Amino acid sequence: MRLAALAGISVFVTGGLGGVHRGAPESFDISADLTELSLTDVAVVSAGVKSILDIALTLETLETLHVPVLAYGTDEFPAFFSRSSGHRSPMRVDSPTEVAAFMQAKWDLGIAGGVSVVNPIRADDEIPASEMDSVIARAIKDMDAASVHGKEATPFLLGRIVEITGGASLKANIALVNNNARPGAEVAVAYAAL
């Protein structure tokens, strides 16, 4: 994010944001992504936060850090591999022009920091949350048994999820990144035209 902003790139596309880890009230494990997004003037298009994280606490933290969350074409905050998370998005936008206008208004008012644009995975590519919940619970149990903590937790969990799903989660991950590229490019073009 910081390098994109320094290079004059206003829209950054990724798969998923980091966020507040499950169990963070005890571990205080919160991704630096959130703080960086609160400080850096860039719009980040993602499929939400990684589903291994605590979505509710991540949304609360984004609000605390004054990071606006715009759901693209949906009222619900997506859950990375799944379109549905059970969490309502703070705001909804339905076009690249709306996102670009929001970015311009925020930064023209001198309000520093980024914007989170969450774009749900396509229905044909998703792994339903009902399936992912049990996969994630199993991966977390395996992580705890292996005594993996801190910065090693996310790579361990994502790798274990790929193993448990027989590669389906990796296929979904690639699909959601590709799906984020289109609106990301469209938002960048709309913002450049303002």
Buried (B, 14 or more C-beta within 10 A) or exposed (E): BEEBBEEEEBBBBBBBBBBBBBBBEEEEBBBEBBBBBBBBBBBBBBBBBBBBBBBEBBBEBBEEBEBBBBBBEBEBBBBBBBBBBEBEBBBBBEBBBBBBBBBBEBBEEEEEBBBBBBBBBBEEBBBEBEBBEEBBEEBBEBBEEEEBBEEEBBEBBBEBBBEBBEEBBBBBBEBBBBBBEEBBBBBBEBBEEE
